[in-house]
Structures are given as structure tokens and as C-alpha cells.
Amino acid sequence: MSIHRWWPLAAASIGASALTLAAQIAVAAPAPPFSELLRQTQTTAPRLAEAQAAIGEAQGNAAQARARPNPSVAVEVENWGGSKQYQGFTTTETTARFEQPFELGGKRSARIAAGDAGVAAAQARAGLGGGDFAFDLAAAYAVAEAAELRLQLAQDSVALAQEDARIAGALVKAGKEADLRAVQAASAVEAARAGVDAARAERAEAFARLSALAGAAEPYTSIPVSLLVHADRIETPAAPDPTKSPAYRAAQAERDAAAARVTVEKTRATPDLTAGIGVRRFAADDVTALVGGISMPLPLFDRNRGNIAAAHAALSGAEARLAAARFDAQADVSSAISRADAALSRIASAQASERSAAEAYRLVRIGYQAGKLGQLDVLNARRMLLDARAQTINARLERLSAEAALARLNGVAPFGDI
């Protein structure tokens, strides 16, 4: 499974100046910096609470596995309420007996080992889930910031379209352009305004998803501390060891737990021994005597073969998942490293393209205002500028995605130094 299939590649449009400006904006209910938000969600996120509950369940099962069988106490009264000499209680025999089952074949030790393995597996699953959650939270955080910046860019696009429309109107009034150009410019302004509405809806959805994922008491409405600006400042770390990734460790813990359950089922084929001792009182002779005995079931029909076979099959499945987890981790490491390097190059290229597009748009507007270039040239230049800014944000998102994936493979929190 691809390590970045959860990372949305938002077609965001953003310039370096817009990033700096949006990072300084603070409105009601701002989201904390990412590292602080990640720390807060350790106690508020429902997904993490579920993982902790699973650990508690496994610990309870492990504690129960250490319990020994309970003894039993029995009292029997014989030879009473009959006929002739057995009328009344003059000839009764009363026996008080204490019995204790003894588990044989290493049942208790195998059960304890399986309980401990279950706790280790639950902890490994929680570690894997925590890494997946941190990855998803980073994705939601970056996408929410991108949506906020896309809204700012859409608003800037309206301002640019209005300025172009003003120039078109002046040229039409001077007789240098046909009336159609003014109509076309006005239409472009309306299209840009519709883009603002779409960007505002996308922003609301992105912040709602971030708030829900974080389990926020109040929905977040802004991100005052930018995460995206760090995308081109991060150095790609060394490739992590696939066998140390949380996914591989979780699969390994599951395999160990399955192996422990096989041992448990094998020990259950050994019958248990029950020993008892008691005191018997003979009412007719007014004497007492000790009684004792042992009992053990005969394993003639049930030798637990079905459960043993099922446990072996579960173990085979766990071993197959472990092998698959190793291959997946190796592929994920290679993919994340390649994506991180490629995204860094893409950021540099996108920034260069954005600078060129900005300069081209400036020159085209000067030429258009002087009557040397047409309105189509202005529209194309503006579209190229917006596309270049979109490429910049997409490259930053891809870079953060790859870095978050590498952090997940290393079993550490993403962007811990930001």
C-alpha cells in the first residue's frame, strides 16, 4: 500500500509573499503550531483513545492469565431420611471435602506468555496507529493551511482581474479597444469571484476535517504558524531500517502473539488433575475419619486438535503478513526517499517558474496598458502566474508528505523540530 495515499495533493495556488502574510494572520480559534497540536491530541483524539483502550484490554487479559484455578468446597450428607434404621439422622455420614484443581502440561506459564505477547501486540498496534494518526494529522494540517492560502490567492486573483478590467475600460474609453474587451474583462472578474466562493467552501471543509481529527472542543478557523514554509528547508534524513518501522514491528508482535496462542492450545490437550481431601463423620458410631482422592479426565474424545490446527493456521497467516510488511516497508522507504528528493527539486523549479511568471505578467500588463499587447496576452500571463503559484504549493505539500512518511517509517513524530 502506498505510503502517501492518504495525502491529498491539493491544487493550491500560493506565492512566497502570500505564505508569509497568511502565517501572520490570527483570528478566532487559531490552530496551535503543529508540534503543539500533535502533543495536545495525545489526550483528545478519539483514534488514540481507542488504541489505549485496546492496550488496557490486553493488560486485563494478561492479568487474568496469571490467575490459578479456584478450589472448591463440598459438604455431603448420606444415609438420612430413609426407612427403618435410616430414619432421622442417627446413621448419617457427613463429609466435608476440599478440592483443588492442578493445571498440568505448562498451561499457566503458556497462558501467561500469551497474555504478555498480547500486551506487546496491542502496544505495537498502538504505536503503528499513533504513527498513522500523526501522518494524517500532518496531512490535514498542511491541507487546511493550503486551503487558507488558496482563499487568499483567490481573493488576490479578484484584485488582479479588477485591475485588468480597469485598464481594459480605460483602453475602450480611449478608443484603443473594442467594447467587447470591457465585457470580457468584467466576465473574468465574475469568474474570479466565483473562485473565491469555491475556495472559501474548500477552506471550511479542510478546517472541519482538521478539527474533527484533532478532537478539538472548538473548530479551528486559522493557522497562524505556517507549516508549509518549512518544506524547502528540511533536509532528507537517512533511509530508515525497514525492520524497525512501526508497521513491521506490529506485524512481528502479532506473529509472536499467534505463536504463543499455538503453545496455549497445545497445553490444553493435557488433562488437569484435581486432588481432594476431607473429613467424614459417622453419626452412628460418633467417630470421624479422613477421606481423600484424585481425579483426572480421560482424553478419549477431545484432544483439542481442532483448536491447535486453527492456531497453527492463524500463525501461518501472521507469518505471511510479517513477510508482506517487510516488503511493504522496503518499498515505502525507497518511495519516500525518492519523493522527498524529487519534491525538493520541484520546489526550486516551481519557485523559479513563479518568479518568471510574475515578471512576465508585469511586462505584459505594461505592454497592454500601452496598447502594444492584447487582452488575450494578459489573460494568458495571469493564468500562467496562478498556475506557477499552484505548482509551488503542490511541491511543498508533496515534500511535507514525503517527510511525514519518513517520520512514520522511523517511528517518530513528523516535524518534531518545527
C-alpha positions as CSV (number, residue, x, y, z in Angstrom):
1,M,0.0,0.0,0.0
2,S,1.4,3.4,-1.0
3,I,2.7,5.4,2.0
4,H,1.1,8.6,0.6
5,R,-2.3,7.5,-0.5
6,W,-3.8,9.4,2.5
7,W,-2.0,12.7,1.4
8,P,-4.3,14.9,-0.7
9,L,-2.5,16.7,-3.5
10,A,-4.5,19.9,-3.2
11,A,-4.3,22.0,-6.3
12,A,-3.3,25.0,-4.2
13,S,-2.1,28.3,-5.5
14,I,0.3,30.3,-3.4
15,G,3.2,32.7,-3.6
16,A,6.0,33.2,-1.2
17,S,4.6,36.6,-0.1
18,A,1.1,35.0,0.5
19,L,2.7,32.3,2.7
20,T,4.4,34.9,4.9
21,L,1.3,37.1,5.1
22,A,-1.1,34.2,5.9
23,A,1.3,32.9,8.6
24,Q,0.9,36.2,10.5
25,I,-2.9,36.3,10.4
26,A,-4.6,35.4,13.7
27,V,-8.3,35.1,14.0
28,A,-10.7,33.4,16.5
29,A,-9.9,29.8,17.4
30,P,-6.5,29.5,15.7
31,A,-4.9,26.1,15.5
32,P,-1.7,25.8,17.6
33,P,1.6,25.1,15.9
34,F,1.7,21.6,14.5
35,S,4.1,20.1,17.1
36,E,1.9,21.6,19.9
37,L,-1.2,20.3,18.3
38,L,0.3,16.8,18.0
39,R,1.1,16.9,21.7
40,Q,-2.4,18.0,22.6
41,T,-4.1,15.3,20.6
42,Q,-2.4,12.6,22.6
43,T,-5.2,13.1,25.1
44,T,-8.0,14.4,22.9
45,A,-8.0,12.4,19.7
46,P,-10.6,9.6,19.7
47,R,-8.4,7.4,17.5
48,L,-5.6,7.4,20.0
49,A,-8.0,6.8,22.9
50,E,-9.3,3.7,21.2
51,A,-5.7,2.4,20.9
52,Q,-5.1,3.0,24.6
53,A,-8.3,1.2,25.4
54,A,-7.1,-1.8,23.4
55,I,-3.9,-1.8,25.5
56,G,-5.9,-1.7,28.7
57,E,-8.0,-4.7,27.4
58,A,-4.8,-6.7,26.7
59,Q,-3.3,-5.9,30.1
60,G,-6.5,-7.1,31.7
61,N,-6.4,-10.3,29.8
62,A,-2.7,-10.7,30.8
63,A,-3.5,-10.2,34.4
64,Q,-6.3,-12.8,34.2
65,A,-3.9,-15.2,32.6
66,R,-1.9,-15.3,35.8
67,A,-4.9,-16.5,37.9
68,R,-4.8,-20.0,39.2
69,P,-7.9,-22.3,39.3
70,N,-10.2,-21.7,42.2
71,P,-10.6,-24.5,44.8
72,S,-14.0,-25.9,45.7
73,V,-15.6,-26.9,49.0
74,A,-18.3,-29.5,49.2
75,V,-20.5,-30.9,52.0
76,E,-22.4,-34.2,51.6
77,V,-24.8,-35.9,54.0
78,E,-25.6,-39.5,53.4
79,N,-27.9,-42.2,54.9
80,W,-30.7,-39.9,56.2
81,G,-34.4,-39.7,55.7
82,G,-34.7,-43.4,54.7
83,S,-36.6,-46.3,56.1
84,K,-36.1,-48.4,59.2
85,Q,-32.7,-47.8,60.7
86,Y,-32.0,-44.9,58.3
87,Q,-34.9,-42.8,59.6
88,G,-33.8,-39.5,61.0
89,F,-30.2,-38.6,61.4
90,T,-28.9,-41.3,63.7
91,T,-27.0,-43.1,61.0
92,T,-25.9,-40.2,58.8
93,E,-22.5,-39.9,57.3
94,T,-21.4,-36.3,56.8
95,T,-18.4,-35.5,54.6
96,A,-16.8,-32.1,54.3
97,R,-14.3,-32.0,51.3
98,F,-11.8,-29.5,49.9
99,E,-10.7,-30.0,46.3
100,Q,-8.0,-28.2,44.3
101,P,-7.5,-28.4,40.5
102,F,-3.9,-28.5,39.3
103,E,-3.0,-27.5,35.8
104,L,-0.6,-29.8,34.1
105,G,1.4,-29.5,30.9
106,G,2.6,-26.0,31.4
107,K,-0.9,-24.4,30.9
108,R,-0.4,-21.5,33.2
109,S,3.1,-20.5,32.0
110,A,1.9,-20.8,28.4
111,R,-1.2,-18.7,29.2
112,I,0.9,-16.0,30.9
113,A,3.3,-15.9,27.9
114,A,0.4,-15.5,25.5
115,G,-1.1,-12.7,27.7
116,D,2.2,-10.8,27.7
117,A,2.5,-11.3,24.0
118,G,-1.0,-9.9,23.6
119,V,0.0,-6.8,25.5
120,A,3.1,-6.4,23.4
121,A,1.0,-6.7,20.2
122,A,-1.5,-4.2,21.5
123,Q,1.3,-1.8,22.2
124,A,2.8,-2.3,18.8
125,R,-0.6,-1.7,17.2
126,A,-0.9,1.5,19.2
127,G,2.5,2.6,18.0
128,L,1.5,1.9,14.5
129,G,-1.8,3.7,14.9
130,G,-0.1,6.7,16.6
131,G,2.3,7.0,13.6
132,D,-0.6,6.8,11.1
133,F,-2.5,9.4,13.2
134,A,0.4,11.8,13.2
135,F,0.8,11.3,9.4
136,D,-2.9,12.0,8.9
137,L,-2.8,15.0,11.2
138,A,0.2,16.5,9.4
139,A,-1.7,16.0,6.1
140,A,-4.9,17.6,7.4
141,Y,-2.8,20.5,8.9
142,A,-1.0,21.2,5.6
143,V,-4.1,20.9,3.5
144,A,-6.0,23.2,5.8
145,E,-3.2,25.8,5.6
146,A,-3.1,25.3,1.8
147,A,-6.9,25.9,1.7
148,E,-6.5,29.1,3.7
149,L,-3.8,30.3,1.3
150,R,-5.8,29.3,-1.7
151,L,-8.6,31.5,-0.5
152,Q,-6.1,34.4,-0.1
153,L,-4.8,33.7,-3.6
154,A,-8.4,33.6,-5.0
155,Q,-9.0,37.0,-3.4
156,D,-5.8,38.3,-4.9
157,S,-6.9,36.9,-8.3
158,V,-10.1,39.0,-8.0
159,A,-8.0,42.1,-7.3
160,L,-5.8,41.4,-10.3
161,A,-8.8,40.8,-12.6
162,Q,-10.4,44.1,-11.4
163,E,-7.2,46.0,-12.2
164,D,-7.0,44.4,-15.6
165,A,-10.7,45.3,-16.1
166,R,-9.9,48.9,-15.1
167,I,-7.1,49.0,-17.7
168,A,-9.5,47.5,-20.3
169,G,-12.1,50.1,-19.6
170,A,-9.6,52.9,-20.0
171,L,-8.4,51.5,-23.3
172,V,-12.0,51.1,-24.5
173,K,-12.8,54.7,-23.5
174,A,-9.7,55.9,-25.4
175,G,-10.9,54.0,-28.4
176,K,-7.9,51.6,-28.4
177,E,-10.0,48.5,-27.7
178,A,-13.4,47.4,-28.7
179,D,-16.3,47.4,-26.2
180,L,-16.1,43.6,-26.2
181,R,-12.8,43.7,-24.3
182,A,-14.5,45.5,-21.4
183,V,-17.3,42.9,-21.3
184,Q,-14.7,40.1,-21.4
185,A,-12.7,41.7,-18.6
186,A,-15.9,42.1,-16.4
187,S,-16.6,38.4,-17.1
188,A,-13.2,37.5,-15.9
189,V,-13.8,39.4,-12.7
190,E,-17.0,37.5,-12.0
191,A,-15.3,34.2,-12.7
192,A,-12.6,35.1,-10.2
193,R,-15.3,36.0,-7.6
194,A,-16.8,32.6,-8.1
195,G,-13.4,31.1,-7.4
196,V,-13.4,32.9,-4.1
197,D,-16.6,31.2,-3.1
198,A,-15.3,27.8,-4.1
199,A,-12.1,28.4,-2.2
200,R,-14.0,29.5,0.9
201,A,-16.0,26.3,0.9
202,E,-12.9,24.2,0.5
203,R,-11.3,26.0,3.3
204,A,-14.3,25.4,5.6
205,E,-14.2,21.7,4.8
206,A,-10.4,21.4,5.4
207,F,-10.6,23.1,8.8
208,A,-13.6,21.0,9.8
209,R,-11.7,17.8,9.0
210,L,-8.6,19.0,10.9
211,S,-10.7,19.9,13.9
212,A,-12.5,16.6,13.9
213,L,-9.3,14.6,13.6
214,A,-7.7,16.5,16.5
215,G,-10.9,16.2,18.6
216,A,-10.9,20.0,19.1
217,A,-13.5,21.3,21.5
218,E,-14.0,24.3,19.2
219,P,-13.4,24.1,15.4
220,Y,-10.2,25.7,14.2
221,T,-10.6,28.7,11.9
222,S,-7.0,29.6,11.0
223,I,-3.4,28.5,11.1
224,P,-1.2,31.4,12.3
225,V,2.1,29.4,12.4
226,S,2.8,28.1,8.9
227,L,4.0,24.5,8.3
228,L,4.3,24.8,4.6
229,V,7.1,27.4,4.7
230,H,9.4,24.7,6.1
231,A,9.0,22.4,3.2
232,D,12.1,23.7,1.3
233,R,14.2,23.9,4.5
234,I,14.1,20.3,5.5
235,E,17.0,18.0,4.7
236,T,16.1,14.5,3.7
237,P,17.1,12.1,6.6
238,A,18.9,8.8,6.0
239,A,16.8,5.9,4.8
240,P,15.2,4.2,7.8
241,D,15.6,0.5,8.5
242,P,12.5,-1.3,7.2
243,T,12.6,-3.8,10.0
244,K,12.3,-1.0,12.6
245,S,9.2,0.6,11.1
246,P,6.1,0.5,13.3
247,A,4.2,-1.5,10.7
248,Y,6.8,-4.2,10.6
249,R,7.1,-4.3,14.4
250,A,3.4,-4.5,14.8
251,A,3.3,-7.5,12.3
252,Q,6.2,-9.1,14.2
253,A,4.3,-8.7,17.5
254,E,1.2,-10.2,16.0
255,R,3.2,-13.1,14.8
256,D,4.7,-13.7,18.3
257,A,1.3,-13.5,19.8
258,A,0.0,-16.1,17.4
259,A,2.9,-18.4,18.2
260,A,2.1,-18.0,21.9
261,R,-1.5,-19.0,21.3
262,V,-0.4,-22.2,19.5
263,T,1.5,-23.1,22.6
264,V,-1.6,-22.4,24.8
265,E,-3.8,-24.7,22.6
266,K,-1.2,-27.5,22.7
267,T,-1.1,-27.4,26.5
268,R,-4.8,-27.6,26.7
269,A,-4.6,-31.1,25.3
270,T,-3.1,-32.3,28.6
271,P,-5.8,-33.2,31.2
272,D,-5.8,-31.4,34.5
273,L,-5.6,-33.2,37.9
274,T,-8.0,-32.5,40.8
275,A,-6.9,-33.5,44.3
276,G,-9.3,-33.5,47.3
277,I,-9.1,-34.1,51.0
278,G,-11.9,-34.1,53.6
279,V,-13.3,-35.3,56.9
280,R,-16.2,-37.8,57.2
281,R,-18.3,-38.1,60.4
282,F,-20.2,-41.3,61.2
283,A,-23.1,-40.4,63.4
284,A,-24.0,-43.9,64.4
285,D,-20.5,-44.5,65.9
286,D,-19.8,-40.9,66.7
287,V,-16.4,-41.1,65.0
288,T,-14.6,-39.2,62.2
289,A,-12.2,-40.2,59.5
290,L,-10.2,-38.6,56.8
291,V,-11.1,-39.1,53.1
292,G,-9.1,-38.1,50.0
293,G,-8.8,-38.8,46.4
294,I,-7.7,-37.5,43.0
295,S,-9.5,-37.3,39.6
296,M,-8.4,-36.7,36.0
297,P,-10.5,-36.7,32.8
298,L,-9.6,-39.3,30.2
299,P,-8.7,-37.6,26.9
300,L,-10.5,-40.1,24.8
301,F,-12.7,-37.9,22.6
302,D,-11.4,-34.3,23.0
303,R,-7.7,-33.7,22.5
304,N,-8.1,-30.1,21.3
305,R,-6.9,-31.0,17.9
306,G,-9.2,-28.5,16.1
307,N,-8.2,-25.6,18.2
308,I,-4.5,-26.5,17.7
309,A,-5.0,-26.7,13.9
310,A,-6.8,-23.3,13.9
311,A,-4.0,-21.7,16.0
312,H,-1.4,-23.1,13.5
313,A,-3.4,-21.6,10.6
314,A,-3.5,-18.2,12.4
315,L,0.2,-18.4,12.9
316,S,0.8,-19.1,9.2
317,G,-1.3,-16.1,8.3
318,A,0.6,-13.9,10.8
319,E,3.9,-15.0,9.3
320,A,2.6,-14.2,5.8
321,R,1.6,-10.7,7.0
322,L,5.0,-10.2,8.6
323,A,6.7,-11.1,5.3
324,A,4.4,-8.7,3.4
325,A,5.0,-6.0,6.0
326,R,8.8,-6.3,5.4
327,F,8.4,-5.9,1.6
328,D,6.0,-3.0,2.0
329,A,8.3,-1.3,4.4
330,Q,11.2,-1.6,2.0
331,A,9.1,-0.2,-0.8
332,D,7.8,2.6,1.3
333,V,11.3,3.7,2.4
334,S,12.5,3.8,-1.2
335,S,9.4,5.6,-2.3
336,A,9.6,8.2,0.4
337,I,13.2,9.0,-0.1
338,S,12.7,9.4,-3.9
339,R,9.6,11.5,-3.4
340,A,11.4,13.8,-0.8
341,D,14.3,14.4,-3.2
342,A,12.1,14.9,-6.2
343,A,9.8,17.3,-4.3
344,L,12.7,19.4,-3.2
345,S,13.9,19.8,-6.8
346,R,10.3,20.5,-7.8
347,I,10.1,23.3,-5.2
348,A,13.1,25.0,-6.6
349,S,11.8,24.7,-10.1
350,A,8.3,25.9,-9.1
351,Q,9.8,29.0,-7.3
352,A,11.9,29.8,-10.4
353,S,8.8,29.5,-12.6
354,E,6.8,31.6,-10.3
355,R,9.4,34.4,-10.4
356,S,9.5,34.2,-14.2
357,A,5.7,34.2,-14.5
358,A,5.4,37.2,-12.2
359,E,7.9,39.2,-14.2
360,A,6.2,38.1,-17.5
361,Y,2.8,39.2,-16.1
362,R,4.2,42.6,-15.1
363,L,5.7,43.2,-18.6
364,V,2.5,42.0,-20.4
365,R,0.4,44.4,-18.3
366,I,2.7,47.3,-19.2
367,G,2.5,46.4,-22.8
368,Y,-1.3,46.0,-22.6
369,Q,-1.7,49.3,-20.9
370,A,0.5,50.9,-23.6
371,G,-1.7,49.3,-26.3
372,K,1.0,47.1,-27.7
373,L,-0.4,43.8,-26.5
374,G,-3.9,42.4,-26.5
375,Q,-6.2,41.3,-23.7
376,L,-5.6,37.6,-24.5
377,D,-2.0,38.1,-23.7
378,V,-2.9,39.5,-20.3
379,L,-5.3,36.6,-19.6
380,N,-2.7,34.0,-20.6
381,A,0.0,35.7,-18.5
382,R,-2.2,35.9,-15.4
383,R,-3.2,32.2,-15.8
384,M,0.5,31.2,-16.1
385,L,1.2,33.2,-12.9
386,L,-1.6,31.5,-11.0
387,D,-0.5,28.1,-12.3
388,A,3.1,28.7,-11.2
389,R,1.9,29.6,-7.7
390,A,-0.2,26.4,-7.6
391,Q,2.9,24.4,-8.6
392,T,4.8,25.9,-5.7
393,I,2.2,24.9,-3.1
394,N,1.8,21.4,-4.6
395,A,5.5,20.9,-4.4
396,R,5.6,22.0,-0.8
397,L,2.7,19.6,0.0
398,E,4.4,16.7,-1.7
399,R,7.7,17.5,0.2
400,L,5.9,17.5,3.6
401,S,4.1,14.3,2.7
402,A,7.3,12.5,2.0
403,E,8.9,13.8,5.2
404,A,5.9,12.8,7.2
405,A,6.1,9.3,5.6
406,L,9.8,9.0,6.5
407,A,9.0,10.0,10.1
408,R,6.3,7.4,10.2
409,L,8.7,4.7,8.9
410,N,11.2,5.8,11.6
411,G,8.6,5.6,14.3
412,V,9.0,9.3,15.3
413,A,6.7,12.3,15.2
414,P,6.8,14.3,12.0
415,F,8.3,17.8,12.0
416,G,9.2,17.5,15.7
417,D,11.8,20.3,15.4
418,I,9.3,22.8,13.9
